[in-house]
Amino acid sequence: MSAQLVAAAAVLDFLHSDGVCVTAPMTAFQAYCAMASDVPGWLAVAFRLRDFVSCRFNVATIHGFSSRSPERVTAVGELLDFFTVEGISDQQLALTSRDTHLAVMVSIDLDEAGQRRQRVNVTTSVQCFNRFGRLYMLPVGNAHGAVVRRMLRNI
């Protein structure tokens, strides 16, 4: 299955993908829950700093990730932490966050990796709409890979 993107690849300002192979069967939503189950202190601090700075520019606070039980599956249109669920199936979870500065989509996709293994892929795409969005993405874009890799370790 291919990842969903927030816009056509040619107009994206940021695109990152990473993944991990797992042996335990899971759905895309269960993978998200596992990823968000243990947020390191440095990431919680980064979210608080982000909220402190961003609120001065009339950007909504997001508070970061929260631990949740995978038994209560979310539905399209509901909020999942600071994302809106755009699509959900066993193999894919598509999440968006949009404001006047940028649009973000995170696509969590499960692919067969052979020998009873799955690959969990996390693809993040961003389209910036103005200078603030581009400035915001400078530190976020630089840290994003490390954050995703750390969260994938929770699986």
C-alpha positions in Angstrom: 0.0 0.0 0.0 1.3 3.4 -0.8 1.4 6.3 1.7 -1.2 9.1 1.4 0.3 12.6 1.0 -1.2 15.9 2.1 -0.6 17.2 -1.5 1.0 16.3 -4.7 4.7 15.4 -4.2 5.8 18.2 -6.5 4.4 20.9 -4.2 5.4 19.4 -0.8 7.8 21.4 1.4 8.7 18.4 3.5 8.6 14.6 3.0 10.0 12.0 5.4 9.5 8.3 5.6 10.8 5.7 8.0 9.8 2.2 9.1 10.5 -0.9 11.1 9.8 -4.6 10.6 7.7 -6.3 13.2 6.8 -10.0 13.8 3.6 -9.5 15.9 0.5 -9.0 13.8 -1.0 -5.5 14.3 -3.2 -2.9 12.6 -2.1 0.5 11.6 -4.1 2.0 14.6 -2.4 -0.5 17.0 1.0 0.6 15.6 0.1 4.3 16.3 -1.0 3.4 19.9 2.3 1.5 20.4 4.3 4.4 19.0 2.6 6.9 21.3 2.7 4.7 24.4 6.0 5.9 25.7 6.9 9.5 24.9 10.4 10.4 26.1 10.8 13.4 28.4 12.8 15.4 25.9 10.0 15.1 23.4 7.4 16.2 25.9 9.6 19.2 26.7 9.9 19.9 22.9 6.1 19.9 22.6 5.7 22.3 25.6 8.3 24.6 24.0 6.6 24.4 20.7 3.2 25.3 22.3 4.8 28.2 24.3 6.3 29.8 21.2 3.5 29.0 18.7 0.7 30.4 20.8 2.3 33.8 20.5 1.6 33.5 16.7 -2.0 32.5 17.2 -1.2 28.8 16.5 -3.2 26.3 18.5 -1.5 24.3 21.2 -1.1 20.6 20.5 0.1 19.2 23.9 1.9 16.2 22.2 1.0 12.6 22.2 -1.0 10.7 24.8 -1.1 7.0 25.7 -4.3 5.3 24.6 -5.7 1.8 24.5 -5.9 0.2 21.1 -9.2 -1.5 22.0 -11.2 1.7 21.4 -10.6 2.2 17.7 -11.0 5.7 16.4 -13.2 6.7 13.4 -12.8 9.1 10.5 -13.4 12.7 11.6 -12.4 12.1 15.2 -9.3 13.6 16.8 -6.4 11.4 17.7 -4.1 13.5 19.8 -3.6 16.6 17.7 -4.5 15.0 14.4 -7.8 14.5 12.6 -8.4 11.0 11.4 -8.8 11.1 7.6 -8.8 7.4 6.9 -8.5 4.2 8.8 -8.2 0.5 7.9 -6.2 -2.4 9.2 -3.4 -1.5 6.8 -3.5 2.3 6.8 -4.1 5.2 9.2 -4.1 8.6 7.6 -3.9 11.6 10.0 -3.9 15.4 9.2 -3.3 18.6 11.1 -4.1 21.8 9.2 -4.0 25.5 10.1 -3.4 28.8 8.2 0.4 28.2 8.1 0.7 24.6 6.9 -1.0 21.2 6.3 0.5 18.0 7.7 -0.4 14.4 6.9 1.0 11.4 8.6 0.3 8.1 6.9 1.0 4.9 8.8 1.1 1.9 6.4 1.5 -1.8 7.0 3.1 -3.9 4.2 3.9 -7.6 4.2 7.6 -8.1 4.7 7.6 -11.9 4.2 8.1 -14.8 6.6 5.2 -13.7 8.9 6.6 -10.2 9.2 5.1 -6.8 8.6 6.8 -3.5 7.8 5.3 -0.5 9.6 6.0 2.6 7.5 5.4 6.2 8.8 5.3 8.9 6.1 5.0 12.5 6.9 4.2 15.1 4.3 3.9 18.9 4.8 2.8 21.7 2.6 3.6 25.2 3.9 1.4 28.2 3.0 3.4 31.1 4.2 6.7 32.3 5.7 5.7 31.3 9.3 5.0 27.7 8.1 8.4 27.5 6.4 10.2 28.9 9.5 8.2 26.5 11.8 9.4 23.6 9.6 13.1 24.5 10.0 13.5 23.0 13.5 10.7 20.5 13.1 12.0 19.2 9.9 15.5 18.8 11.4 14.2 16.9 14.4 11.5 14.9 12.7 13.5 11.9 11.7 14.9 11.4 15.2 11.4 11.7 16.7 9.9 9.1 14.3 12.8 6.7 14.8 12.4 7.0 18.6 8.7 6.4 18.4 9.1 3.4 16.1 11.2 1.8 18.8 8.1 1.6 21.0 6.7 -1.0 18.6 
